[in-house]
Amino acid sequence: MSYVQPAFDGTEIAAPAPAKSRHRMDDYEAWVDEVWPAFVAAADTRQPFTIDEIARTKNLPDPPHPKSQWGSLPARLQNEGIIRHHGAGTSTRAGHSMVHVWIGIPAHRREDVARRRREDRAARREARQQERQAA
């Protein structure tokens, strides 16, 4: 399909149609449910990836507030033991700024990793609470 732009001299210039922009979902939890399988599949490949790379290749929808809510998805994936930090890279969406590169955790280790992350968060929470009580 092409997009035809008429010129002032009566000729027509044919160009590729504008890219379809990703739609934005209204409900955050519904958005997570929709995009989650794409990131689990990316993790299962055991190849490094960025969140932006998967979102663009799979043409995933945006969350209700894209500037702030794309960043919470990797934290959820980490907490479930699906991905871990692998390095740093650049993102087209973020203006070629530095972003995290992720890699999948093998499926048979995911529950162990998730349990350890829950225990670590609980220990940090307990330590903060004790510090507050001591002050």
N, C-alpha and C positions, 0 to 999 in steps of 0.2 A: 504494500500500500504506500502511496506517496502523498505528499502534501503539495498542492499546487498553489504557487504564489504568482498572481498575475503581475506582470511588469507594466510600467507606465506606457511603454510603446506598443502595447497590445499583445506581446508575446507572453508565453507562460514558462515559468521556471519550475521544473519538478525537483522536489527534494524529498528525502525520507520523512515519513510522518513523525511528528514529535513523539518522544518516548512517553509511554503511559506512566504516570506517576503512581507511586504506591499509595494505597488508600490508608486512612487513619481509622483505627477502631476506637469506639467510645468507652468500652469496658476493659480495664487493665487485666483483670483475671481471665477474661475471654481471650484477650490478646496473647497472654502467656500460654494458654491452652492451645492456641492455634500455631504459634511459632515453636513451641517446645520440641515437637518431633523433628523438625529440621535441624536443631542443634544437637539433639541426641544422635541423629544419623551422622552428623559431621563428627561428633566425638567417636562414634563407632569406627570411623575410617582410620583413626589414630594418626591423622595428618594434622599439622599445625594449621590454625585458621584464626581469622578475626571475626568478631561479631558482624561487622559491616560487610565483610566478604560473603558470609552466608546469607545475610539479609538481602544483598543485591542479587546473588546468583539464584536464590530461590524466590525472589520477588515477594518477600514477606511484607505484611502490612506494618505500619508504624503504630506504636502505642498512643494512647490519648495525648501524652505530653512527650514527644520524641526527644527533646533536648535533655530531659532528665531521666526518663524511664528506660531507655535502652541500656543504661549503665547498671540497672538493678538486675537485669536478666543474668549476666554472668555470675553474680553473687548467688543467686538461687541455684544455678547449675553447679556451682562449686559446693554449695551446702548439701546438695543431693549426691555429691561424689561423682558427677558425670564428667567434669572438666577440671583441669588444673592449669596454673599459669605456666607458660612455656618460654615467653620472651616478649619482645616489643617489636612493633611494626608501624606502618602508617595506614591511615584510613582516608579514603576518598571523601566519605561523608563528613568527616571532621576536618576537612581542608588540609589533608596530608599531615595532620599532627600525629604525634606518637600515641599509639593505642596498645593494649595488651594483645598478645598472641596466645591462644589457648590450644590445648591438646587434650584428647579424650583419655579418660582413665579406663582400663580394661573392665568390661562388664562384671567379671567375677570379683573385682576388688571394690566396686562402687559402694556397697553397703558398709564395708569396713571404713572406708574413707569418710563417708557421711557420718557414721557413728563417732569417729575420732574428732571430726569438726564440731559436732554437737557437744561432746565432752570438753573440748578446748574452749568453746564459747561459754559454757556453763562455769568452767573454772575461772575464766577472766571476769565474768559477771560476779562471781562470789568474791574474788579478790577486790574488785572495785567496791563492793558493798562493805567489806571489812575495812577498807581504807576510809570510807565515809564514816563508819561507826567510830573508828579510832580518832578521827579529827574532831 
